[in-house]
């Protein structure tokens, strides 16, 4: 659990065990989870970030809010991170930005 309104799920093993370890499989599972959240909460939406690592997934989840998802494939990870301001990294504020 990240916070009251945030959760982190590592689905690597689940995706492999269920032959869903592909772009389409990751999108399908994330979409299903988001739909189940909406149903279970009677209308609250969820955004998802799908990426090779937790921090990158967190950053990606902010891109298609509300109620969307962003997927970053491993081959695109470096380019994705290069395109971001250092301030997008959780925990980096104004002081950290100037130091970096």
Secondary structure by P-SEA (a helix, b strand, c coil): cccccbbbbbaaaaaaaaccccaaaaaaaaaaaaaaaaaaacbbbbbbbbcccaaaaaaaaacccccbbbbbcccaaaaaaaaccccccccccaaaaaac
